[in-house]
Amino acid sequence: MGLIPTFTLTQPQEIIVAVIAIAYALVAVVVQRKLSNAKRLREIQAQISKTTKEMNQMVKAKAPEAEIMAKQKEMMPLLGESMRSSMKPMFVILPMFLIMYYVLIPRLPLGADATSKSIQSFFFIVVFVVGIITALIMMVYDKQQTKKAELQLEKKEPVASDK
């Protein structure tokens, strides 16, 4: 068996499975964005980045360990909130995938020459590739938005300290 799997699907069958897989991947992205507050996650990421930079400066300046620990304790609730918010969509997306993979896809009426395993394999590969592509696109977008949030946070900081 080679590195590239061979499928017993015909072109129309591959198109049907690919459309279903792409639709699932896009729905998963939408569900993830709706269930996790992307704007809040960017704010948290910006705050974590800012706090990390401050901690690094404190370490370089040989600040007392108690101050560094206090700064780290300040960051821990943000990390917890970020993780909870990131995990919440998985409670919807993972069951959707399992239902698609084990229930819907094997029961598609694609003809006698299409085996359940070849359909499932092709579905998984398409979902994986589309998922990676959309994750990279969303990562770039979120990185840009996080930079904007960091800049806004920096602009607000001097104003707050002047009062």
PyMOL CGO cylinders between C-alpha atoms (Angstrom):
from pymol import cmd
from pymol.cgo import CYLINDER

trace = [
    CYLINDER, 0.00, 0.00, 0.00, 1.40, 3.36, -1.03, 0.3, 1, 1, 1, 1, 1, 1,
    CYLINDER, 1.40, 3.36, -1.03, 1.40, 6.63, 0.83, 0.3, 1, 1, 1, 1, 1, 1,
    CYLINDER, 1.40, 6.63, 0.83, -1.57, 7.94, -1.12, 0.3, 1, 1, 1, 1, 1, 1,
    CYLINDER, -1.57, 7.94, -1.12, -4.75, 5.93, -0.46, 0.3, 1, 1, 1, 1, 1, 1,
    CYLINDER, -4.75, 5.93, -0.46, -6.71, 4.69, -3.42, 0.3, 1, 1, 1, 1, 1, 1,
    CYLINDER, -6.71, 4.69, -3.42, -10.45, 5.10, -3.39, 0.3, 1, 1, 1, 1, 1, 1,
    CYLINDER, -10.45, 5.10, -3.39, -13.09, 3.04, -5.13, 0.3, 1, 1, 1, 1, 1, 1,
    CYLINDER, -13.09, 3.04, -5.13, -15.24, 6.09, -5.66, 0.3, 1, 1, 1, 1, 1, 1,
    CYLINDER, -15.24, 6.09, -5.66, -16.26, 7.47, -9.03, 0.3, 1, 1, 1, 1, 1, 1,
    CYLINDER, -16.26, 7.47, -9.03, -16.00, 11.14, -9.82, 0.3, 1, 1, 1, 1, 1, 1,
    CYLINDER, -16.00, 11.14, -9.82, -19.69, 11.96, -9.05, 0.3, 1, 1, 1, 1, 1, 1,
    CYLINDER, -19.69, 11.96, -9.05, -19.41, 10.09, -5.76, 0.3, 1, 1, 1, 1, 1, 1,
    CYLINDER, -19.41, 10.09, -5.76, -16.25, 11.98, -4.85, 0.3, 1, 1, 1, 1, 1, 1,
    CYLINDER, -16.25, 11.98, -4.85, -17.95, 15.28, -5.66, 0.3, 1, 1, 1, 1, 1, 1,
    CYLINDER, -17.95, 15.28, -5.66, -20.94, 14.44, -3.43, 0.3, 1, 1, 1, 1, 1, 1,
    CYLINDER, -20.94, 14.44, -3.43, -18.72, 13.40, -0.52, 0.3, 1, 1, 1, 1, 1, 1,
    CYLINDER, -18.72, 13.40, -0.52, -16.43, 16.40, -1.04, 0.3, 1, 1, 1, 1, 1, 1,
    CYLINDER, -16.43, 16.40, -1.04, -19.38, 18.83, -1.02, 0.3, 1, 1, 1, 1, 1, 1,
    CYLINDER, -19.38, 18.83, -1.02, -20.69, 17.27, 2.20, 0.3, 1, 1, 1, 1, 1, 1,
    CYLINDER, -20.69, 17.27, 2.20, -17.23, 17.43, 3.77, 0.3, 1, 1, 1, 1, 1, 1,
    CYLINDER, -17.23, 17.43, 3.77, -16.67, 21.05, 2.75, 0.3, 1, 1, 1, 1, 1, 1,
    CYLINDER, -16.67, 21.05, 2.75, -20.13, 21.98, 4.03, 0.3, 1, 1, 1, 1, 1, 1,
    CYLINDER, -20.13, 21.98, 4.03, -19.36, 20.27, 7.35, 0.3, 1, 1, 1, 1, 1, 1,
    CYLINDER, -19.36, 20.27, 7.35, -16.01, 22.05, 7.66, 0.3, 1, 1, 1, 1, 1, 1,
    CYLINDER, -16.01, 22.05, 7.66, -17.58, 25.44, 6.97, 0.3, 1, 1, 1, 1, 1, 1,
    CYLINDER, -17.58, 25.44, 6.97, -20.45, 24.80, 9.39, 0.3, 1, 1, 1, 1, 1, 1,
    CYLINDER, -20.45, 24.80, 9.39, -17.86, 23.79, 12.00, 0.3, 1, 1, 1, 1, 1, 1,
    CYLINDER, -17.86, 23.79, 12.00, -16.03, 27.09, 11.53, 0.3, 1, 1, 1, 1, 1, 1,
    CYLINDER, -16.03, 27.09, 11.53, -19.28, 29.07, 11.83, 0.3, 1, 1, 1, 1, 1, 1,
    CYLINDER, -19.28, 29.07, 11.83, -20.29, 27.13, 14.96, 0.3, 1, 1, 1, 1, 1, 1,
    CYLINDER, -20.29, 27.13, 14.96, -16.87, 27.70, 16.46, 0.3, 1, 1, 1, 1, 1, 1,
    CYLINDER, -16.87, 27.70, 16.46, -17.05, 31.44, 15.78, 0.3, 1, 1, 1, 1, 1, 1,
    CYLINDER, -17.05, 31.44, 15.78, -20.59, 31.72, 17.14, 0.3, 1, 1, 1, 1, 1, 1,
    CYLINDER, -20.59, 31.72, 17.14, -20.00, 29.72, 20.32, 0.3, 1, 1, 1, 1, 1, 1,
    CYLINDER, -20.00, 29.72, 20.32, -16.71, 31.37, 21.21, 0.3, 1, 1, 1, 1, 1, 1,
    CYLINDER, -16.71, 31.37, 21.21, -16.66, 35.12, 21.55, 0.3, 1, 1, 1, 1, 1, 1,
    CYLINDER, -16.66, 35.12, 21.55, -13.89, 35.93, 19.07, 0.3, 1, 1, 1, 1, 1, 1,
    CYLINDER, -13.89, 35.93, 19.07, -13.70, 39.57, 20.12, 0.3, 1, 1, 1, 1, 1, 1,
    CYLINDER, -13.70, 39.57, 20.12, -13.32, 38.64, 23.79, 0.3, 1, 1, 1, 1, 1, 1,
    CYLINDER, -13.32, 38.64, 23.79, -10.70, 36.02, 22.90, 0.3, 1, 1, 1, 1, 1, 1,
    CYLINDER, -10.70, 36.02, 22.90, -8.70, 38.66, 21.02, 0.3, 1, 1, 1, 1, 1, 1,
    CYLINDER, -8.70, 38.66, 21.02, -8.93, 40.99, 24.01, 0.3, 1, 1, 1, 1, 1, 1,
    CYLINDER, -8.93, 40.99, 24.01, -7.77, 38.21, 26.31, 0.3, 1, 1, 1, 1, 1, 1,
    CYLINDER, -7.77, 38.21, 26.31, -4.90, 37.35, 23.96, 0.3, 1, 1, 1, 1, 1, 1,
    CYLINDER, -4.90, 37.35, 23.96, -3.85, 40.99, 23.80, 0.3, 1, 1, 1, 1, 1, 1,
    CYLINDER, -3.85, 40.99, 23.80, -3.95, 41.26, 27.60, 0.3, 1, 1, 1, 1, 1, 1,
    CYLINDER, -3.95, 41.26, 27.60, -1.97, 38.02, 27.99, 0.3, 1, 1, 1, 1, 1, 1,
    CYLINDER, -1.97, 38.02, 27.99, 0.60, 39.27, 25.47, 0.3, 1, 1, 1, 1, 1, 1,
    CYLINDER, 0.60, 39.27, 25.47, 0.93, 42.57, 27.31, 0.3, 1, 1, 1, 1, 1, 1,
    CYLINDER, 0.93, 42.57, 27.31, 1.25, 40.87, 30.70, 0.3, 1, 1, 1, 1, 1, 1,
    CYLINDER, 1.25, 40.87, 30.70, 3.84, 38.42, 29.32, 0.3, 1, 1, 1, 1, 1, 1,
    CYLINDER, 3.84, 38.42, 29.32, 5.93, 41.31, 27.98, 0.3, 1, 1, 1, 1, 1, 1,
    CYLINDER, 5.93, 41.31, 27.98, 5.71, 43.03, 31.36, 0.3, 1, 1, 1, 1, 1, 1,
    CYLINDER, 5.71, 43.03, 31.36, 6.76, 39.83, 33.14, 0.3, 1, 1, 1, 1, 1, 1,
    CYLINDER, 6.76, 39.83, 33.14, 9.73, 39.41, 30.78, 0.3, 1, 1, 1, 1, 1, 1,
    CYLINDER, 9.73, 39.41, 30.78, 10.81, 42.97, 31.49, 0.3, 1, 1, 1, 1, 1, 1,
    CYLINDER, 10.81, 42.97, 31.49, 10.45, 42.35, 35.21, 0.3, 1, 1, 1, 1, 1, 1,
    CYLINDER, 10.45, 42.35, 35.21, 12.64, 39.24, 34.97, 0.3, 1, 1, 1, 1, 1, 1,
    CYLINDER, 12.64, 39.24, 34.97, 15.29, 41.13, 32.98, 0.3, 1, 1, 1, 1, 1, 1,
    CYLINDER, 15.29, 41.13, 32.98, 15.18, 43.97, 35.53, 0.3, 1, 1, 1, 1, 1, 1,
    CYLINDER, 15.18, 43.97, 35.53, 15.60, 41.35, 38.29, 0.3, 1, 1, 1, 1, 1, 1,
    CYLINDER, 15.60, 41.35, 38.29, 12.37, 42.38, 39.98, 0.3, 1, 1, 1, 1, 1, 1,
    CYLINDER, 12.37, 42.38, 39.98, 11.43, 40.66, 43.23, 0.3, 1, 1, 1, 1, 1, 1,
    CYLINDER, 11.43, 40.66, 43.23, 9.95, 37.21, 42.71, 0.3, 1, 1, 1, 1, 1, 1,
    CYLINDER, 9.95, 37.21, 42.71, 6.82, 38.20, 44.63, 0.3, 1, 1, 1, 1, 1, 1,
    CYLINDER, 6.82, 38.20, 44.63, 6.02, 40.89, 42.04, 0.3, 1, 1, 1, 1, 1, 1,
    CYLINDER, 6.02, 40.89, 42.04, 6.55, 38.44, 39.18, 0.3, 1, 1, 1, 1, 1, 1,
    CYLINDER, 6.55, 38.44, 39.18, 4.30, 35.88, 40.89, 0.3, 1, 1, 1, 1, 1, 1,
    CYLINDER, 4.30, 35.88, 40.89, 1.62, 38.54, 41.42, 0.3, 1, 1, 1, 1, 1, 1,
    CYLINDER, 1.62, 38.54, 41.42, 1.74, 39.40, 37.72, 0.3, 1, 1, 1, 1, 1, 1,
    CYLINDER, 1.74, 39.40, 37.72, 1.49, 35.70, 36.86, 0.3, 1, 1, 1, 1, 1, 1,
    CYLINDER, 1.49, 35.70, 36.86, -1.54, 35.29, 39.17, 0.3, 1, 1, 1, 1, 1, 1,
    CYLINDER, -1.54, 35.29, 39.17, -3.13, 38.22, 37.36, 0.3, 1, 1, 1, 1, 1, 1,
    CYLINDER, -3.13, 38.22, 37.36, -2.77, 36.34, 34.08, 0.3, 1, 1, 1, 1, 1, 1,
    CYLINDER, -2.77, 36.34, 34.08, -4.07, 32.92, 35.23, 0.3, 1, 1, 1, 1, 1, 1,
    CYLINDER, -4.07, 32.92, 35.23, -7.83, 33.76, 35.14, 0.3, 1, 1, 1, 1, 1, 1,
    CYLINDER, -7.83, 33.76, 35.14, -7.37, 35.08, 31.60, 0.3, 1, 1, 1, 1, 1, 1,
    CYLINDER, -7.37, 35.08, 31.60, -5.71, 31.84, 30.52, 0.3, 1, 1, 1, 1, 1, 1,
    CYLINDER, -5.71, 31.84, 30.52, -8.53, 29.82, 32.08, 0.3, 1, 1, 1, 1, 1, 1,
    CYLINDER, -8.53, 29.82, 32.08, -11.21, 31.90, 30.38, 0.3, 1, 1, 1, 1, 1, 1,
    CYLINDER, -11.21, 31.90, 30.38, -9.41, 31.58, 27.06, 0.3, 1, 1, 1, 1, 1, 1,
    CYLINDER, -9.41, 31.58, 27.06, -9.19, 27.80, 27.37, 0.3, 1, 1, 1, 1, 1, 1,
    CYLINDER, -9.19, 27.80, 27.37, -12.86, 27.40, 28.39, 0.3, 1, 1, 1, 1, 1, 1,
    CYLINDER, -12.86, 27.40, 28.39, -13.98, 29.59, 25.53, 0.3, 1, 1, 1, 1, 1, 1,
    CYLINDER, -13.98, 29.59, 25.53, -11.86, 27.62, 23.06, 0.3, 1, 1, 1, 1, 1, 1,
    CYLINDER, -11.86, 27.62, 23.06, -13.15, 24.25, 24.27, 0.3, 1, 1, 1, 1, 1, 1,
    CYLINDER, -13.15, 24.25, 24.27, -16.87, 25.11, 24.28, 0.3, 1, 1, 1, 1, 1, 1,
    CYLINDER, -16.87, 25.11, 24.28, -17.37, 24.74, 20.50, 0.3, 1, 1, 1, 1, 1, 1,
    CYLINDER, -17.37, 24.74, 20.50, -15.82, 21.27, 20.59, 0.3, 1, 1, 1, 1, 1, 1,
    CYLINDER, -15.82, 21.27, 20.59, -18.85, 19.98, 22.51, 0.3, 1, 1, 1, 1, 1, 1,
    CYLINDER, -18.85, 19.98, 22.51, -20.92, 20.69, 19.40, 0.3, 1, 1, 1, 1, 1, 1,
    CYLINDER, -20.92, 20.69, 19.40, -18.40, 20.19, 16.59, 0.3, 1, 1, 1, 1, 1, 1,
    CYLINDER, -18.40, 20.19, 16.59, -17.06, 16.80, 17.68, 0.3, 1, 1, 1, 1, 1, 1,
    CYLINDER, -17.06, 16.80, 17.68, -20.49, 15.10, 18.02, 0.3, 1, 1, 1, 1, 1, 1,
    CYLINDER, -20.49, 15.10, 18.02, -21.45, 16.58, 14.64, 0.3, 1, 1, 1, 1, 1, 1,
    CYLINDER, -21.45, 16.58, 14.64, -18.34, 15.05, 13.09, 0.3, 1, 1, 1, 1, 1, 1,
    CYLINDER, -18.34, 15.05, 13.09, -18.91, 11.65, 14.72, 0.3, 1, 1, 1, 1, 1, 1,
    CYLINDER, -18.91, 11.65, 14.72, -22.52, 11.56, 13.53, 0.3, 1, 1, 1, 1, 1, 1,
    CYLINDER, -22.52, 11.56, 13.53, -21.45, 12.51, 10.01, 0.3, 1, 1, 1, 1, 1, 1,
    CYLINDER, -21.45, 12.51, 10.01, -18.54, 10.07, 9.95, 0.3, 1, 1, 1, 1, 1, 1,
    CYLINDER, -18.54, 10.07, 9.95, -20.16, 7.00, 11.52, 0.3, 1, 1, 1, 1, 1, 1,
    CYLINDER, -20.16, 7.00, 11.52, -23.87, 7.44, 10.73, 0.3, 1, 1, 1, 1, 1, 1,
    CYLINDER, -23.87, 7.44, 10.73, -24.51, 9.63, 7.71, 0.3, 1, 1, 1, 1, 1, 1,
    CYLINDER, -24.51, 9.63, 7.71, -21.53, 9.03, 5.41, 0.3, 1, 1, 1, 1, 1, 1,
    CYLINDER, -21.53, 9.03, 5.41, -21.64, 5.19, 5.44, 0.3, 1, 1, 1, 1, 1, 1,
    CYLINDER, -21.64, 5.19, 5.44, -25.36, 5.29, 4.61, 0.3, 1, 1, 1, 1, 1, 1,
    CYLINDER, -25.36, 5.29, 4.61, -25.08, 7.52, 1.56, 0.3, 1, 1, 1, 1, 1, 1,
    CYLINDER, -25.08, 7.52, 1.56, -26.59, 5.80, -1.50, 0.3, 1, 1, 1, 1, 1, 1,
    CYLINDER, -26.59, 5.80, -1.50, -23.49, 6.10, -3.68, 0.3, 1, 1, 1, 1, 1, 1,
    CYLINDER, -23.49, 6.10, -3.68, -23.69, 2.79, -5.48, 0.3, 1, 1, 1, 1, 1, 1,
    CYLINDER, -23.69, 2.79, -5.48, -22.46, -0.74, -4.95, 0.3, 1, 1, 1, 1, 1, 1,
    CYLINDER, -22.46, -0.74, -4.95, -18.82, -0.05, -5.88, 0.3, 1, 1, 1, 1, 1, 1,
    CYLINDER, -18.82, -0.05, -5.88, -18.33, 2.51, -3.08, 0.3, 1, 1, 1, 1, 1, 1,
    CYLINDER, -18.33, 2.51, -3.08, -17.28, 0.89, 0.18, 0.3, 1, 1, 1, 1, 1, 1,
    CYLINDER, -17.28, 0.89, 0.18, -18.07, 2.47, 3.51, 0.3, 1, 1, 1, 1, 1, 1,
    CYLINDER, -18.07, 2.47, 3.51, -14.39, 2.72, 4.43, 0.3, 1, 1, 1, 1, 1, 1,
    CYLINDER, -14.39, 2.72, 4.43, -13.43, 4.46, 1.19, 0.3, 1, 1, 1, 1, 1, 1,
    CYLINDER, -13.43, 4.46, 1.19, -16.25, 6.97, 1.63, 0.3, 1, 1, 1, 1, 1, 1,
    CYLINDER, -16.25, 6.97, 1.63, -15.27, 7.61, 5.24, 0.3, 1, 1, 1, 1, 1, 1,
    CYLINDER, -15.27, 7.61, 5.24, -11.59, 7.94, 4.36, 0.3, 1, 1, 1, 1, 1, 1,
    CYLINDER, -11.59, 7.94, 4.36, -12.28, 10.40, 1.57, 0.3, 1, 1, 1, 1, 1, 1,
    CYLINDER, -12.28, 10.40, 1.57, -14.64, 12.39, 3.82, 0.3, 1, 1, 1, 1, 1, 1,
    CYLINDER, -14.64, 12.39, 3.82, -12.03, 12.55, 6.58, 0.3, 1, 1, 1, 1, 1, 1,
    CYLINDER, -12.03, 12.55, 6.58, -9.27, 13.66, 4.22, 0.3, 1, 1, 1, 1, 1, 1,
    CYLINDER, -9.27, 13.66, 4.22, -11.41, 16.44, 2.70, 0.3, 1, 1, 1, 1, 1, 1,
    CYLINDER, -11.41, 16.44, 2.70, -12.58, 17.65, 6.13, 0.3, 1, 1, 1, 1, 1, 1,
    CYLINDER, -12.58, 17.65, 6.13, -8.99, 17.59, 7.38, 0.3, 1, 1, 1, 1, 1, 1,
    CYLINDER, -8.99, 17.59, 7.38, -7.59, 19.55, 4.42, 0.3, 1, 1, 1, 1, 1, 1,
    CYLINDER, -7.59, 19.55, 4.42, -10.41, 22.10, 4.39, 0.3, 1, 1, 1, 1, 1, 1,
    CYLINDER, -10.41, 22.10, 4.39, -10.15, 22.39, 8.18, 0.3, 1, 1, 1, 1, 1, 1,
    CYLINDER, -10.15, 22.39, 8.18, -6.44, 23.11, 8.01, 0.3, 1, 1, 1, 1, 1, 1,
    CYLINDER, -6.44, 23.11, 8.01, -6.93, 25.72, 5.29, 0.3, 1, 1, 1, 1, 1, 1,
    CYLINDER, -6.93, 25.72, 5.29, -9.75, 27.49, 7.15, 0.3, 1, 1, 1, 1, 1, 1,
    CYLINDER, -9.75, 27.49, 7.15, -7.81, 27.31, 10.43, 0.3, 1, 1, 1, 1, 1, 1,
    CYLINDER, -7.81, 27.31, 10.43, -4.82, 29.00, 8.79, 0.3, 1, 1, 1, 1, 1, 1,
    CYLINDER, -4.82, 29.00, 8.79, -7.03, 31.71, 7.29, 0.3, 1, 1, 1, 1, 1, 1,
    CYLINDER, -7.03, 31.71, 7.29, -8.76, 32.32, 10.61, 0.3, 1, 1, 1, 1, 1, 1,
    CYLINDER, -8.76, 32.32, 10.61, -5.41, 32.32, 12.44, 0.3, 1, 1, 1, 1, 1, 1,
    CYLINDER, -5.41, 32.32, 12.44, -4.05, 35.06, 10.17, 0.3, 1, 1, 1, 1, 1, 1,
    CYLINDER, -4.05, 35.06, 10.17, -7.27, 37.07, 10.55, 0.3, 1, 1, 1, 1, 1, 1,
    CYLINDER, -7.27, 37.07, 10.55, -7.28, 36.66, 14.34, 0.3, 1, 1, 1, 1, 1, 1,
    CYLINDER, -7.28, 36.66, 14.34, -3.60, 37.61, 14.55, 0.3, 1, 1, 1, 1, 1, 1,
    CYLINDER, -3.60, 37.61, 14.55, -4.36, 40.86, 12.70, 0.3, 1, 1, 1, 1, 1, 1,
    CYLINDER, -4.36, 40.86, 12.70, -7.33, 41.54, 14.94, 0.3, 1, 1, 1, 1, 1, 1,
    CYLINDER, -7.33, 41.54, 14.94, -5.27, 40.78, 18.08, 0.3, 1, 1, 1, 1, 1, 1,
    CYLINDER, -5.27, 40.78, 18.08, -2.63, 43.28, 16.97, 0.3, 1, 1, 1, 1, 1, 1,
    CYLINDER, -2.63, 43.28, 16.97, -5.38, 45.89, 16.60, 0.3, 1, 1, 1, 1, 1, 1,
    CYLINDER, -5.38, 45.89, 16.60, -6.66, 45.02, 20.09, 0.3, 1, 1, 1, 1, 1, 1,
    CYLINDER, -6.66, 45.02, 20.09, -3.11, 45.32, 21.48, 0.3, 1, 1, 1, 1, 1, 1,
    CYLINDER, -3.11, 45.32, 21.48, -2.75, 48.76, 19.91, 0.3, 1, 1, 1, 1, 1, 1,
    CYLINDER, -2.75, 48.76, 19.91, -6.09, 49.84, 21.38, 0.3, 1, 1, 1, 1, 1, 1,
    CYLINDER, -6.09, 49.84, 21.38, -5.02, 48.49, 24.76, 0.3, 1, 1, 1, 1, 1, 1,
    CYLINDER, -5.02, 48.49, 24.76, -1.76, 50.45, 24.56, 0.3, 1, 1, 1, 1, 1, 1,
    CYLINDER, -1.76, 50.45, 24.56, -3.66, 53.63, 23.62, 0.3, 1, 1, 1, 1, 1, 1,
    CYLINDER, -3.66, 53.63, 23.62, -6.03, 53.22, 26.56, 0.3, 1, 1, 1, 1, 1, 1,
    CYLINDER, -6.03, 53.22, 26.56, -3.24, 52.48, 29.06, 0.3, 1, 1, 1, 1, 1, 1,
    CYLINDER, -3.24, 52.48, 29.06, -1.56, 55.95, 29.13, 0.3, 1, 1, 1, 1, 1, 1,
    CYLINDER, -1.56, 55.95, 29.13, -4.95, 57.66, 29.32, 0.3, 1, 1, 1, 1, 1, 1,
    CYLINDER, -4.95, 57.66, 29.32, -5.93, 55.56, 32.34, 0.3, 1, 1, 1, 1, 1, 1,
    CYLINDER, -5.93, 55.56, 32.34, -2.61, 56.24, 34.12, 0.3, 1, 1, 1, 1, 1, 1,
    CYLINDER, -2.61, 56.24, 34.12, -2.89, 60.01, 33.57, 0.3, 1, 1, 1, 1, 1, 1,
    CYLINDER, -2.89, 60.01, 33.57, -6.06, 60.24, 35.69, 0.3, 1, 1, 1, 1, 1, 1,
]
cmd.load_cgo(trace, "trace")
